[in-house]
Each structure stands twice: as structure tokens, then as C-alpha cells.
Amino acid sequence: MVNENIAKKERKFTGVVVSAAMTKTIVAKVDTMKLHSKYKKFYKVSRKYHIHDAKGEAKVGDKIKFVECRPLSKTKRWRLTEITK
């Protein structure tokens, strides 16, 4: 039996759209800063995510917010929530 009172923590990210060539799918790049364990310097790490955009609203260069969802395809596990140009 699943306990309905336990809320699963949603993973949320903010990124920039780098590709909108596919139908209902966009690719966004998320930049994060990490601290090097030995040298204690910050460095930038980038990662791309395939995001489901049902309405096709997002364009290249838009800032967006997206959350984790069920797998929609082999690479799509994210859903667009907001465009925050």
C-alpha cells in the first residue's frame, strides 16, 4: 500500500532553450557552478535536457523553468512549466 501523505520532492531547473527544431520537444542547457575538491575553485558545468513542450511556445534563447515527470520517450523526462524570458 502506498502512503499518500509522503510527498515526493520535485526536481526543478531553470535553463536556456538551445534548440526548438523538434515538434513538442525543446532542448535546454542548464549551467551549474561546482567547487573543485582540491583547489577550492568554482567551475562551470553545463548539461542539456530534452523537455516536453506540448503547445510549442518556447523559442531559442528563452529562459524557461521545467520539472521532472514520467518518462515520455527515450530521452524526455521533463515537462515545461513556465517561460520566463
PDB file of N, CA, C and O in Angstrom, chain B, residues numbered from 101:
ATOM      1  N   MET B 101       0.843  -1.187   0.000  1.00  0.00           N
ATOM      2  CA  MET B 101       0.000   0.000   0.000  1.00  0.00           C
ATOM      3  C   MET B 101       0.883   1.244   0.000  1.00  0.00           C
ATOM      4  O   MET B 101       1.860   1.319   0.745  1.00  0.00           O
ATOM      5  N   VAL B 102       0.542   2.199  -0.824  1.00  0.00           N
ATOM      6  CA  VAL B 102       1.318   3.425  -0.948  1.00  0.00           C
ATOM      7  C   VAL B 102       0.770   4.462   0.018  1.00  0.00           C
ATOM      8  O   VAL B 102      -0.435   4.707   0.076  1.00  0.00           O
ATOM      9  N   ASN B 103       1.674   5.062   0.770  1.00  0.00           N
ATOM     10  CA  ASN B 103       1.270   6.113   1.696  1.00  0.00           C
ATOM     11  C   ASN B 103       1.138   7.415   0.916  1.00  0.00           C
ATOM     12  O   ASN B 103       2.127   7.919   0.384  1.00  0.00           O
ATOM     13  N   GLU B 104      -0.068   7.963   0.843  1.00  0.00           N
ATOM     14  CA  GLU B 104      -0.322   9.167   0.061  1.00  0.00           C
ATOM     15  C   GLU B 104       0.134  10.439   0.762  1.00  0.00           C
ATOM     16  O   GLU B 104       0.193  11.496   0.133  1.00  0.00           O
ATOM     17  N   ASN B 105       0.455  10.361   2.039  1.00  0.00           N
ATOM     18  CA  ASN B 105       0.875  11.547   2.779  1.00  0.00           C
ATOM     19  C   ASN B 105       2.320  11.935   2.500  1.00  0.00           C
ATOM     20  O   ASN B 105       2.717  13.075   2.737  1.00  0.00           O
ATOM     21  N   ILE B 106       3.104  10.989   1.998  1.00  0.00           N
ATOM     22  CA  ILE B 106       4.502  11.284   1.704  1.00  0.00           C
ATOM     23  C   ILE B 106       4.573  11.970   0.351  1.00  0.00           C
ATOM     24  O   ILE B 106       4.192  11.396  -0.669  1.00  0.00           O
ATOM     25  N   ALA B 107       5.062  13.201   0.351  1.00  0.00           N
ATOM     26  CA  ALA B 107       5.162  13.972  -0.883  1.00  0.00           C
ATOM     27  C   ALA B 107       6.551  13.772  -1.482  1.00  0.00           C
ATOM     28  O   ALA B 107       7.563  13.930  -0.798  1.00  0.00           O
ATOM     29  N   LYS B 108       6.587  13.422  -2.770  1.00  0.00           N
ATOM     30  CA  LYS B 108       7.858  13.260  -3.454  1.00  0.00           C
ATOM     31  C   LYS B 108       8.389  14.639  -3.828  1.00  0.00           C
ATOM     32  O   LYS B 108       7.651  15.480  -4.342  1.00  0.00           O
ATOM     33  N   LYS B 109       9.662  14.863  -3.569  1.00  0.00           N
ATOM     34  CA  LYS B 109      10.274  16.145  -3.876  1.00  0.00           C
ATOM     35  C   LYS B 109      10.494  16.254  -5.383  1.00  0.00           C
ATOM     36  O   LYS B 109      11.160  15.407  -5.978  1.00  0.00           O
ATOM     37  N   GLU B 110       9.936  17.295  -5.999  1.00  0.00           N
ATOM     38  CA  GLU B 110      10.074  17.507  -7.428  1.00  0.00           C
ATOM     39  C   GLU B 110      11.409  18.162  -7.727  1.00  0.00           C
ATOM     40  O   GLU B 110      11.835  19.078  -7.025  1.00  0.00           O
ATOM     41  N   ARG B 111      12.059  17.688  -8.767  1.00  0.00           N
ATOM     42  CA  ARG B 111      13.295  18.320  -9.217  1.00  0.00           C
ATOM     43  C   ARG B 111      12.920  19.431 -10.183  1.00  0.00           C
ATOM     44  O   ARG B 111      12.225  19.188 -11.169  1.00  0.00           O
ATOM     45  N   LYS B 112      13.378  20.652  -9.907  1.00  0.00           N
ATOM     46  CA  LYS B 112      13.062  21.812 -10.726  1.00  0.00           C
ATOM     47  C   LYS B 112      14.356  22.453 -11.208  1.00  0.00           C
ATOM     48  O   LYS B 112      15.331  22.543 -10.462  1.00  0.00           O
ATOM     49  N   PHE B 113      14.357  22.900 -12.470  1.00  0.00           N
ATOM     50  CA  PHE B 113      15.527  23.546 -13.030  1.00  0.00           C
ATOM     51  C   PHE B 113      15.122  24.782 -13.812  1.00  0.00           C
ATOM     52  O   PHE B 113      13.972  24.924 -14.227  1.00  0.00           O
ATOM     53  N   THR B 114      16.081  25.670 -14.006  1.00  0.00           N
ATOM     54  CA  THR B 114      15.924  26.846 -14.848  1.00  0.00           C
ATOM     55  C   THR B 114      17.041  26.797 -15.886  1.00  0.00           C
ATOM     56  O   THR B 114      18.203  26.585 -15.541  1.00  0.00           O
ATOM     57  N   GLY B 115      16.691  26.991 -17.153  1.00  0.00           N
ATOM     58  CA  GLY B 115      17.692  26.912 -18.206  1.00  0.00           C
ATOM     59  C   GLY B 115      17.346  27.786 -19.391  1.00  0.00           C
ATOM     60  O   GLY B 115      16.366  28.531 -19.372  1.00  0.00           O
ATOM     61  N   VAL B 116      18.172  27.682 -20.428  1.00  0.00           N
ATOM     62  CA  VAL B 116      18.004  28.463 -21.644  1.00  0.00           C
ATOM     63  C   VAL B 116      17.799  27.504 -22.808  1.00  0.00           C
ATOM     64  O   VAL B 116      18.530  26.524 -22.948  1.00  0.00           O
ATOM     65  N   VAL B 117      16.798  27.788 -23.644  1.00  0.00           N
ATOM     66  CA  VAL B 117      16.488  26.930 -24.792  1.00  0.00           C
ATOM     67  C   VAL B 117      17.591  27.090 -25.842  1.00  0.00           C
ATOM     68  O   VAL B 117      17.909  28.202 -26.263  1.00  0.00           O
ATOM     69  N   VAL B 118      18.168  25.954 -26.256  1.00  0.00           N
ATOM     70  CA  VAL B 118      19.209  25.975 -27.283  1.00  0.00           C
ATOM     71  C   VAL B 118      18.724  25.378 -28.600  1.00  0.00           C
ATOM     72  O   VAL B 118      19.339  25.601 -29.643  1.00  0.00           O
ATOM     73  N   SER B 119      17.617  24.614 -28.562  1.00  0.00           N
ATOM     74  CA  SER B 119      17.070  24.043 -29.783  1.00  0.00           C
ATOM     75  C   SER B 119      15.563  23.870 -29.640  1.00  0.00           C
ATOM     76  O   SER B 119      15.068  23.413 -28.609  1.00  0.00           O
ATOM     77  N   ALA B 120      14.837  24.247 -30.707  1.00  0.00           N
ATOM     78  CA  ALA B 120      13.384  24.065 -30.741  1.00  0.00           C
ATOM     79  C   ALA B 120      12.982  23.494 -32.090  1.00  0.00           C
ATOM     80  O   ALA B 120      11.896  23.791 -32.588  1.00  0.00           O
ATOM     81  N   ALA B 121      13.839  22.683 -32.685  1.00  0.00           N
ATOM     82  CA  ALA B 121      13.608  22.167 -34.039  1.00  0.00           C
ATOM     83  C   ALA B 121      12.631  21.000 -34.068  1.00  0.00           C
ATOM     84  O   ALA B 121      11.995  20.767 -35.096  1.00  0.00           O
ATOM     85  N   MET B 122      12.492  20.258 -32.967  1.00  0.00           N
ATOM     86  CA  MET B 122      11.600  19.103 -32.931  1.00  0.00           C
ATOM     87  C   MET B 122      10.181  19.538 -32.578  1.00  0.00           C
ATOM     88  O   MET B 122       9.985  20.596 -31.979  1.00  0.00           O
ATOM     89  N   THR B 123       9.195  18.729 -32.947  1.00  0.00           N
ATOM     90  CA  THR B 123       7.822  19.042 -32.597  1.00  0.00           C
ATOM     91  C   THR B 123       7.557  18.589 -31.169  1.00  0.00           C
ATOM     92  O   THR B 123       7.863  17.452 -30.811  1.00  0.00           O
ATOM     93  N   LYS B 124       6.992  19.465 -30.355  1.00  0.00           N
ATOM     94  CA  LYS B 124       6.639  19.215 -28.957  1.00  0.00           C
ATOM     95  C   LYS B 124       7.838  18.888 -28.063  1.00  0.00           C
ATOM     96  O   LYS B 124       7.658  18.404 -26.945  1.00  0.00           O
ATOM     97  N   THR B 125       9.046  19.146 -28.538  1.00  0.00           N
ATOM     98  CA  THR B 125      10.245  18.889 -27.742  1.00  0.00           C
ATOM     99  C   THR B 125      11.211  20.045 -27.904  1.00  0.00           C
ATOM    100  O   THR B 125      11.436  20.526 -29.014  1.00  0.00           O
ATOM    101  N   ILE B 126      11.784  20.491 -26.789  1.00  0.00           N
ATOM    102  CA  ILE B 126      12.831  21.506 -26.824  1.00  0.00           C
ATOM    103  C   ILE B 126      14.036  20.972 -26.062  1.00  0.00           C
ATOM    104  O   ILE B 126      13.917  20.076 -25.227  1.00  0.00           O
ATOM    105  N   VAL B 127      15.192  21.539 -26.367  1.00  0.00           N
ATOM    106  CA  VAL B 127      16.419  21.175 -25.668  1.00  0.00           C
ATOM    107  C   VAL B 127      16.886  22.422 -24.926  1.00  0.00           C
ATOM    108  O   VAL B 127      17.033  23.492 -25.518  1.00  0.00           O
ATOM    109  N   ALA B 128      17.120  22.272 -23.617  1.00  0.00           N
ATOM    110  CA  ALA B 128      17.550  23.398 -22.801  1.00  0.00           C
ATOM    111  C   ALA B 128      18.883  23.078 -22.146  1.00  0.00           C
ATOM    112  O   ALA B 128      19.160  21.930 -21.799  1.00  0.00           O
ATOM    113  N   LYS B 129      19.704  24.108 -21.981  1.00  0.00           N
ATOM    114  CA  LYS B 129      21.001  23.963 -21.335  1.00  0.00           C
ATOM    115  C   LYS B 129      20.924  24.574 -19.947  1.00  0.00           C
ATOM    116  O   LYS B 129      20.453  25.698 -19.776  1.00  0.00           O
ATOM    117  N   VAL B 130      21.394  23.817 -18.951  1.00  0.00           N
ATOM    118  CA  VAL B 130      21.419  24.286 -17.568  1.00  0.00           C
ATOM    119  C   VAL B 130      22.872  24.379 -17.128  1.00  0.00           C
ATOM    120  O   VAL B 130      23.612  23.399 -17.204  1.00  0.00           O
ATOM    121  N   ASP B 131      23.280  25.554 -16.669  1.00  0.00           N
ATOM    122  CA  ASP B 131      24.636  25.771 -16.169  1.00  0.00           C
ATOM    123  C   ASP B 131      24.623  25.762 -14.649  1.00  0.00           C
ATOM    124  O   ASP B 131      23.795  26.423 -14.023  1.00  0.00           O
ATOM    125  N   THR B 132      25.543  25.011 -14.062  1.00  0.00           N
ATOM    126  CA  THR B 132      25.699  24.999 -12.610  1.00  0.00           C
ATOM    127  C   THR B 132      27.155  25.244 -12.270  1.00  0.00           C
ATOM    128  O   THR B 132      28.047  24.951 -13.066  1.00  0.00           O
ATOM    129  N   MET B 133      27.391  25.784 -11.084  1.00  0.00           N
ATOM    130  CA  MET B 133      28.744  26.027 -10.606  1.00  0.00           C
ATOM    131  C   MET B 133      29.087  24.963  -9.577  1.00  0.00           C
ATOM    132  O   MET B 133      28.315  24.717  -8.650  1.00  0.00           O
ATOM    133  N   LYS B 134      30.247  24.328  -9.740  1.00  0.00           N
ATOM    134  CA  LYS B 134      30.703  23.307  -8.809  1.00  0.00           C
ATOM    135  C   LYS B 134      32.018  23.751  -8.189  1.00  0.00           C
ATOM    136  O   LYS B 134      32.772  24.522  -8.783  1.00  0.00           O
ATOM    137  N   LEU B 135      32.278  23.264  -7.008  1.00  0.00           N
ATOM    138  CA  LEU B 135      33.506  23.587  -6.304  1.00  0.00           C
ATOM    139  C   LEU B 135      34.487  22.434  -6.441  1.00  0.00           C
ATOM    140  O   LEU B 135      34.151  21.288  -6.145  1.00  0.00           O
ATOM    141  N   HIS B 136      35.694  22.739  -6.889  1.00  0.00           N
ATOM    142  CA  HIS B 136      36.715  21.713  -7.021  1.00  0.00           C
ATOM    143  C   HIS B 136      37.160  21.270  -5.633  1.00  0.00           C
ATOM    144  O   HIS B 136      37.436  22.100  -4.768  1.00  0.00           O
ATOM    145  N   SER B 137      37.229  19.951  -5.426  1.00  0.00           N
ATOM    146  CA  SER B 137      37.502  19.434  -4.085  1.00  0.00           C
ATOM    147  C   SER B 137      38.910  19.747  -3.603  1.00  0.00           C
ATOM    148  O   SER B 137      39.104  19.980  -2.410  1.00  0.00           O
ATOM    149  N   LYS B 138      39.887  19.759  -4.481  1.00  0.00           N
ATOM    150  CA  LYS B 138      41.273  20.001  -4.062  1.00  0.00           C
ATOM    151  C   LYS B 138      41.652  21.479  -4.108  1.00  0.00           C
ATOM    152  O   LYS B 138      42.231  22.007  -3.159  1.00  0.00           O
ATOM    153  N   TYR B 139      41.323  22.140  -5.214  1.00  0.00           N
ATOM    154  CA  TYR B 139      41.785  23.521  -5.418  1.00  0.00           C
ATOM    155  C   TYR B 139      40.815  24.577  -4.928  1.00  0.00           C
ATOM    156  O   TYR B 139      41.149  25.762  -4.930  1.00  0.00           O
ATOM    157  N   LYS B 140      39.619  24.178  -4.507  1.00  0.00           N
ATOM    158  CA  LYS B 140      38.624  25.104  -3.951  1.00  0.00           C
ATOM    159  C   LYS B 140      38.279  26.250  -4.898  1.00  0.00           C
ATOM    160  O   LYS B 140      38.017  27.370  -4.462  1.00  0.00           O
ATOM    161  N   LYS B 141      38.283  25.962  -6.183  1.00  0.00           N
ATOM    162  CA  LYS B 141      37.883  26.952  -7.181  1.00  0.00           C
ATOM    163  C   LYS B 141      36.565  26.506  -7.784  1.00  0.00           C
ATOM    164  O   LYS B 141      36.296  25.309  -7.893  1.00  0.00           O
ATOM    165  N   PHE B 142      35.743  27.470  -8.177  1.00  0.00           N
ATOM    166  CA  PHE B 142      34.480  27.159  -8.826  1.00  0.00           C
ATOM    167  C   PHE B 142      34.690  27.007 -10.331  1.00  0.00           C
ATOM    168  O   PHE B 142      35.476  27.735 -10.937  1.00  0.00           O
ATOM    169  N   TYR B 143      33.976  26.050 -10.922  1.00  0.00           N
ATOM    170  CA  TYR B 143      33.998  25.865 -12.361  1.00  0.00           C
ATOM    171  C   TYR B 143      32.577  25.585 -12.840  1.00  0.00           C
ATOM    172  O   TYR B 143      31.726  25.106 -12.091  1.00  0.00           O
ATOM    173  N   LYS B 144      32.350  25.900 -14.112  1.00  0.00           N
ATOM    174  CA  LYS B 144      31.006  25.792 -14.675  1.00  0.00           C
ATOM    175  C   LYS B 144      30.807  24.428 -15.329  1.00  0.00           C
ATOM    176  O   LYS B 144      31.668  23.948 -16.067  1.00  0.00           O
ATOM    177  N   VAL B 145      29.656  23.811 -15.047  1.00  0.00           N
ATOM    178  CA  VAL B 145      29.279  22.546 -15.648  1.00  0.00           C
ATOM    179  C   VAL B 145      27.948  22.760 -16.374  1.00  0.00           C
ATOM    180  O   VAL B 145      26.997  23.288 -15.796  1.00  0.00           O
ATOM    181  N   SER B 146      27.888  22.347 -17.641  1.00  0.00           N
ATOM    182  CA  SER B 146      26.674  22.501 -18.437  1.00  0.00           C
ATOM    183  C   SER B 146      26.083  21.136 -18.740  1.00  0.00           C
ATOM    184  O   SER B 146      26.808  20.160 -18.932  1.00  0.00           O
ATOM    185  N   ARG B 147      24.755  21.077 -18.780  1.00  0.00           N
ATOM    186  CA  ARG B 147      24.067  19.834 -19.127  1.00  0.00           C
ATOM    187  C   ARG B 147      22.823  20.174 -19.938  1.00  0.00           C
ATOM    188  O   ARG B 147      22.160  21.177 -19.675  1.00  0.00           O
ATOM    189  N   LYS B 148      22.508  19.337 -20.924  1.00  0.00           N
ATOM    190  CA  LYS B 148      21.337  19.563 -21.767  1.00  0.00           C
ATOM    191  C   LYS B 148      20.231  18.593 -21.385  1.00  0.00           C
ATOM    192  O   LYS B 148      20.486  17.433 -21.062  1.00  0.00           O
ATOM    193  N   TYR B 149      18.997  19.089 -21.427  1.00  0.00           N
ATOM    194  CA  TYR B 149      17.821  18.289 -21.105  1.00  0.00           C
ATOM    195  C   TYR B 149      16.817  18.390 -22.241  1.00  0.00           C
ATOM    196  O   TYR B 149      16.625  19.466 -22.808  1.00  0.00           O
ATOM    197  N   HIS B 150      16.169  17.266 -22.581  1.00  0.00           N
ATOM    198  CA  HIS B 150      15.061  17.244 -23.540  1.00  0.00           C
ATOM    199  C   HIS B 150      13.774  17.450 -22.754  1.00  0.00           C
ATOM    200  O   HIS B 150      13.498  16.721 -21.802  1.00  0.00           O
ATOM    201  N   ILE B 151      12.991  18.443 -23.153  1.00  0.00           N
ATOM    202  CA  ILE B 151      11.818  18.863 -22.387  1.00  0.00           C
ATOM    203  C   ILE B 151      10.580  18.819 -23.277  1.00  0.00           C
ATOM    204  O   ILE B 151      10.624  19.217 -24.441  1.00  0.00           O
ATOM    205  N   HIS B 152       9.466  18.328 -22.709  1.00  0.00           N
ATOM    206  CA  HIS B 152       8.198  18.258 -23.425  1.00  0.00           C
ATOM    207  C   HIS B 152       7.529  19.627 -23.416  1.00  0.00           C
ATOM    208  O   HIS B 152       7.240  20.180 -22.355  1.00  0.00           O
ATOM    209  N   ASP B 153       7.287  20.167 -24.602  1.00  0.00           N
ATOM    210  CA  ASP B 153       6.604  21.451 -24.780  1.00  0.00           C
ATOM    211  C   ASP B 153       5.371  21.181 -25.635  1.00  0.00           C
ATOM    212  O   ASP B 153       5.436  21.248 -26.862  1.00  0.00           O
ATOM    213  N   ALA B 154       4.242  20.875 -24.983  1.00  0.00           N
ATOM    214  CA  ALA B 154       3.034  20.435 -25.684  1.00  0.00           C
ATOM    215  C   ALA B 154       2.493  21.486 -26.649  1.00  0.00           C
ATOM    216  O   ALA B 154       2.022  21.145 -27.733  1.00  0.00           O
ATOM    217  N   LYS B 155       2.556  22.759 -26.265  1.00  0.00           N
ATOM    218  CA  LYS B 155       1.995  23.822 -27.099  1.00  0.00           C
ATOM    219  C   LYS B 155       2.992  24.379 -28.109  1.00  0.00           C
ATOM    220  O   LYS B 155       2.592  25.079 -29.039  1.00  0.00           O
ATOM    221  N   GLY B 156       4.263  24.088 -27.949  1.00  0.00           N
ATOM    222  CA  GLY B 156       5.283  24.596 -28.867  1.00  0.00           C
ATOM    223  C   GLY B 156       5.526  26.079 -28.725  1.00  0.00           C
ATOM    224  O   GLY B 156       5.789  26.754 -29.720  1.00  0.00           O
ATOM    225  N   GLU B 157       5.445  26.608 -27.513  1.00  0.00           N
ATOM    226  CA  GLU B 157       5.580  28.049 -27.269  1.00  0.00           C
ATOM    227  C   GLU B 157       7.023  28.529 -27.173  1.00  0.00           C
ATOM    228  O   GLU B 157       7.325  29.650 -27.582  1.00  0.00           O
ATOM    229  N   ALA B 158       7.914  27.706 -26.643  1.00  0.00           N
ATOM    230  CA  ALA B 158       9.282  28.141 -26.365  1.00  0.00           C
ATOM    231  C   ALA B 158      10.096  28.274 -27.649  1.00  0.00           C
ATOM    232  O   ALA B 158       9.989  27.446 -28.554  1.00  0.00           O
ATOM    233  N   LYS B 159      10.899  29.311 -27.714  1.00  0.00           N
ATOM    234  CA  LYS B 159      11.774  29.576 -28.851  1.00  0.00           C
ATOM    235  C   LYS B 159      13.230  29.576 -28.368  1.00  0.00           C
ATOM    236  O   LYS B 159      13.494  29.626 -27.166  1.00  0.00           O
ATOM    237  N   VAL B 160      14.147  29.521 -29.300  1.00  0.00           N
ATOM    238  CA  VAL B 160      15.574  29.517 -28.969  1.00  0.00           C
ATOM    239  C   VAL B 160      15.932  30.829 -28.277  1.00  0.00           C
ATOM    240  O   VAL B 160      15.579  31.908 -28.752  1.00  0.00           O
ATOM    241  N   GLY B 161      16.637  30.727 -27.150  1.00  0.00           N
ATOM    242  CA  GLY B 161      17.053  31.901 -26.389  1.00  0.00           C
ATOM    243  C   GLY B 161      16.163  32.229 -25.210  1.00  0.00           C
ATOM    244  O   GLY B 161      16.536  33.052 -24.374  1.00  0.00           O
ATOM    245  N   ASP B 162      14.988  31.605 -25.118  1.00  0.00           N
ATOM    246  CA  ASP B 162      14.072  31.857 -23.995  1.00  0.00           C
ATOM    247  C   ASP B 162      14.611  31.220 -22.716  1.00  0.00           C
ATOM    248  O   ASP B 162      15.210  30.145 -22.744  1.00  0.00           O
ATOM    249  N   LYS B 163      14.383  31.911 -21.589  1.00  0.00           N
ATOM    250  CA  LYS B 163      14.664  31.314 -20.291  1.00  0.00           C
ATOM    251  C   LYS B 163      13.408  30.583 -19.847  1.00  0.00           C
ATOM    252  O   LYS B 163      12.304  31.120 -19.932  1.00  0.00           O
ATOM    253  N   ILE B 164      13.583  29.344 -19.367  1.00  0.00           N
ATOM    254  CA  ILE B 164      12.429  28.523 -19.008  1.00  0.00           C
ATOM    255  C   ILE B 164      12.635  27.857 -17.656  1.00  0.00           C
ATOM    256  O   ILE B 164      13.754  27.747 -17.154  1.00  0.00           O
ATOM    257  N   LYS B 165      11.513  27.415 -17.080  1.00  0.00           N
ATOM    258  CA  LYS B 165      11.526  26.595 -15.875  1.00  0.00           C
ATOM    259  C   LYS B 165      10.871  25.271 -16.235  1.00  0.00           C
ATOM    260  O   LYS B 165       9.868  25.246 -16.947  1.00  0.00           O
ATOM    261  N   PHE B 166      11.436  24.167 -15.745  1.00  0.00           N
ATOM    262  CA  PHE B 166      10.875  22.854 -16.038  1.00  0.00           C
ATOM    263  C   PHE B 166      11.046  21.925 -14.847  1.00  0.00           C
ATOM    264  O   PHE B 166      11.920  22.120 -14.001  1.00  0.00           O
ATOM    265  N   VAL B 167      10.178  20.897 -14.801  1.00  0.00           N
ATOM    266  CA  VAL B 167      10.166  19.955 -13.687  1.00  0.00           C
ATOM    267  C   VAL B 167      10.233  18.529 -14.220  1.00  0.00           C
ATOM    268  O   VAL B 167       9.978  18.273 -15.397  1.00  0.00           O
ATOM    269  N   GLU B 168      10.580  17.614 -13.329  1.00  0.00           N
ATOM    270  CA  GLU B 168      10.664  16.204 -13.669  1.00  0.00           C
ATOM    271  C   GLU B 168       9.269  15.607 -13.788  1.00  0.00           C
ATOM    272  O   GLU B 168       8.357  15.995 -13.057  1.00  0.00           O
ATOM    273  N   CYS B 169       9.104  14.666 -14.708  1.00  0.00           N
ATOM    274  CA  CYS B 169       7.828  13.974 -14.879  1.00  0.00           C
ATOM    275  C   CYS B 169       8.099  12.523 -15.276  1.00  0.00           C
ATOM    276  O   CYS B 169       9.248  12.082 -15.300  1.00  0.00           O
ATOM    277  N   ARG B 170       7.054  11.801 -15.580  1.00  0.00           N
ATOM    278  CA  ARG B 170       7.211  10.414 -16.002  1.00  0.00           C
ATOM    279  C   ARG B 170       7.937  10.369 -17.348  1.00  0.00           C
ATOM    280  O   ARG B 170       7.911  11.360 -18.078  1.00  0.00           O
ATOM    281  N   PRO B 171       8.582   9.256 -17.701  1.00  0.00           N
ATOM    282  CA  PRO B 171       9.248   9.163 -18.996  1.00  0.00           C
ATOM    283  C   PRO B 171       8.247   9.273 -20.156  1.00  0.00           C
ATOM    284  O   PRO B 171       7.277   8.519 -20.228  1.00  0.00           O
ATOM    285  N   LEU B 172       8.502  10.213 -21.048  1.00  0.00           N
ATOM    286  CA  LEU B 172       7.640  10.419 -22.209  1.00  0.00           C
ATOM    287  C   LEU B 172       8.236   9.795 -23.472  1.00  0.00           C
ATOM    288  O   LEU B 172       7.508   9.482 -24.415  1.00  0.00           O
ATOM    289  N   SER B 173       9.544   9.617 -23.490  1.00  0.00           N
ATOM    290  CA  SER B 173      10.222   8.947 -24.590  1.00  0.00           C
ATOM    291  C   SER B 173      11.564   8.450 -24.051  1.00  0.00           C
ATOM    292  O   SER B 173      11.787   8.449 -22.840  1.00  0.00           O
ATOM    293  N   LYS B 174      12.447   8.033 -24.939  1.00  0.00           N
ATOM    294  CA  LYS B 174      13.744   7.515 -24.504  1.00  0.00           C
ATOM    295  C   LYS B 174      14.569   8.573 -23.766  1.00  0.00           C
ATOM    296  O   LYS B 174      15.269   8.252 -22.805  1.00  0.00           O
ATOM    297  N   THR B 175      14.492   9.819 -24.203  1.00  0.00           N
ATOM    298  CA  THR B 175      15.307  10.875 -23.593  1.00  0.00           C
ATOM    299  C   THR B 175      14.499  11.934 -22.845  1.00  0.00           C
ATOM    300  O   THR B 175      15.072  12.701 -22.070  1.00  0.00           O
ATOM    301  N   LYS B 176      13.180  11.997 -23.056  1.00  0.00           N
ATOM    302  CA  LYS B 176      12.361  13.041 -22.427  1.00  0.00           C
ATOM    303  C   LYS B 176      11.815  12.582 -21.085  1.00  0.00           C
ATOM    304  O   LYS B 176      11.027  11.639 -21.012  1.00  0.00           O
ATOM    305  N   ARG B 177      12.245  13.264 -20.015  1.00  0.00           N
ATOM    306  CA  ARG B 177      11.736  13.011 -18.669  1.00  0.00           C
ATOM    307  C   ARG B 177      11.394  14.322 -17.956  1.00  0.00           C
ATOM    308  O   ARG B 177      11.295  14.359 -16.730  1.00  0.00           O
ATOM    309  N   TRP B 178      11.215  15.390 -18.724  1.00  0.00           N
ATOM    310  CA  TRP B 178      10.991  16.719 -18.161  1.00  0.00           C
ATOM    311  C   TRP B 178       9.809  17.375 -18.845  1.00  0.00           C
ATOM    312  O   TRP B 178       9.516  17.086 -20.005  1.00  0.00           O
ATOM    313  N   ARG B 179       9.122  18.265 -18.122  1.00  0.00           N
ATOM    314  CA  ARG B 179       7.935  18.960 -18.623  1.00  0.00           C
ATOM    315  C   ARG B 179       8.099  20.451 -18.399  1.00  0.00           C
ATOM    316  O   ARG B 179       8.500  20.881 -17.317  1.00  0.00           O
ATOM    317  N   LEU B 180       7.792  21.237 -19.410  1.00  0.00           N
ATOM    318  CA  LEU B 180       7.888  22.694 -19.340  1.00  0.00           C
ATOM    319  C   LEU B 180       6.803  23.239 -18.422  1.00  0.00           C
ATOM    320  O   LEU B 180       5.641  22.851 -18.539  1.00  0.00           O
ATOM    321  N   THR B 181       7.172  24.144 -17.501  1.00  0.00           N
ATOM    322  CA  THR B 181       6.180  24.749 -16.621  1.00  0.00           C
ATOM    323  C   THR B 181       5.985  26.232 -16.902  1.00  0.00           C
ATOM    324  O   THR B 181       4.869  26.740 -16.790  1.00  0.00           O
ATOM    325  N   GLU B 182       7.061  26.935 -17.267  1.00  0.00           N
ATOM    326  CA  GLU B 182       6.942  28.389 -17.408  1.00  0.00           C
ATOM    327  C   GLU B 182       8.032  28.917 -18.312  1.00  0.00           C
ATOM    328  O   GLU B 182       9.157  28.419 -18.303  1.00  0.00           O
ATOM    329  N   ILE B 183       7.686  29.946 -19.106  1.00  0.00           N
ATOM    330  CA  ILE B 183       8.670  30.658 -19.907  1.00  0.00           C
ATOM    331  C   ILE B 183       8.882  32.009 -19.238  1.00  0.00           C
ATOM    332  O   ILE B 183       7.941  32.789 -19.088  1.00  0.00           O
ATOM    333  N   THR B 184      10.129  32.284 -18.833  1.00  0.00           N
ATOM    334  CA  THR B 184      10.424  33.500 -18.069  1.00  0.00           C
ATOM    335  C   THR B 184      11.427  34.379 -18.803  1.00  0.00           C
ATOM    336  O   THR B 184      12.415  34.810 -18.209  1.00  0.00           O
ATOM    337  N   LYS B 185      11.196  34.646 -20.054  1.00  0.00           N
ATOM    338  CA  LYS B 185      12.112  35.407 -20.918  1.00  0.00           C
ATOM    339  C   LYS B 185      13.003  36.235 -20.084  1.00  0.00           C
ATOM    340  O   LYS B 185      13.851  36.954 -20.613  1.00  0.00           O
TER     341      LYS B 185
END
